[in-house]
């Protein structure tokens, strides 16, 4: 027996012209609220209050970021600000004993790194460069001056 498997299940049906039901509700709600503003408020105030409402309605209806509708982004942002945050680390001031132990450990580490990596002074560098030049030119100091 053969069954038809539904395809394109993620695509919403177009109900009102080129708009889905959600898009139509967002735009109709924003438009209705703007009409209320224009009926009950002065023209300048109505324009001032209607502009953000229109922008929000259009964003809710059409805007997608990374394939997610704007309403999901708004919901995630709202949930982030409303829910509690979990902070695990609490800073405690170190005691005098811990401070001295930390300073001793740092000094020991610094002296160990100096022992592993000897410092190259300017005099040692000059001697090394001169020795390399002498060997490269044939081994005599007079040949270096020529």
N, C-alpha and C positions, 0 to 999 in steps of 0.2 A: 504494500500500500504506500503511495506517495503522498507526502505532505508538503505544503508550501511553507517555506521558512520566510518569516518577515524580514525584509531588508530595509536599510535606511531608518532604523528605529530611533536614531538620535535626532533626526530632522523633525521639527514641529510642523504641524499642519497649518496652512495659511487659512485663517478663518475670515478675516475682514480684509478683502483685497490682497495686497502684498504683505499684510501684517499678521503675525500670529496673535493668539488670544492674549498672551501676556503683554506683547508690545502694544496692542490696542488698549488694554486696561491702563498701562502706565501713561500712555499719551492722553487718553480720555480723562484720567484722574488729574493729570497736570493741567490740561485745558480747562476742566471744570473749576479747578481751584483758581486759575487765572481769571475766569469769567466772574467768579465771586469777588475777586479783588477789584475788577473794573466796575462792577455794579455798586459796591459799597464804599469804595475809597476814591479819592481824587486821582486824576490821571497820572500825575507824577509818582505818587505813592504806589499806585497800582503797577506802573511800569517797574518801579524799584523792587517791589516784592515779587513780581511775576518773572523777572529775568532769571533768578536762581531756580525757581520752580520749573521753568521751561527747560533750563539746562539739565536739571536733575532728571526730569521725565525723559528727555531725549537720551541721556546717558543710560538710564535704566532700560530703555527700549532697545537701543542699538549698539552701545559701546561694549567691546569685548577686549580684555587684556589677557594675553597668553592663552586664548581660547576659552577663557572663563567669562561669563556674563558679569556685568557691573554689579548686579544685585548680590552675587555671591561674594564679591570683593568687599562690598559695604557690610555684609553680614559678618564676614571674617574680621574686619576691622572693629566692628561693634563688639563682637565676642572677645576680642583681644583686650579692649579697654575695660570691659565689664568684669571679666573673670579675674580671679586672684592670680598673682604671680608667685612662683616658688623660688625663693632665694636660699641657697644652702650655705653659702660661705659667710661667716661672721668674723670680722677682723677683731683680734684681741691684741692689746699692746703687749709686747714681749717683756718678760721680767729682766732684772739686771743680770741674773745668772745666765739666761738664754742669750742676752746681748754679748756677754763676755765669751760664751762658747762659740757664738757665730763669728765674732771677731777673730778668735784664735783659729777657727777653721779656715777663714778667708786668708789669714796670714800664712798658714801652712800650705794652702793651695798656691798662693802667689810664690812662695819660696820654692815649691816643687816645680812650678812652671819655669822659674828662672834657671833651675838646675838642668832642666831638660833643654831649654833654649838659651844658650849663652848669648850675651849681648855683643853686638858687633860695633866696636867703637871706630872713630874716624882713623885713629892710628893703625889699628888692625886692618882696616879696609885699605889704607894706603900701602901698607906692607904687602898685603895679598895682591893688590893690583900691580905693584912693582915686581913681585916675584913672577907673576904670570907674564908680564911684558918681557922680562929677562929670558924666561924659558922659550917664549915665542920667537924672540929675535936671535937666538943662537947661544945664549948663556952668558955673555959678558956684559957688564954694566956699561962699557964704552960703546957697544953697538946700539944701546938704547938711546944714547944722546945723539947719535948721528941721524 
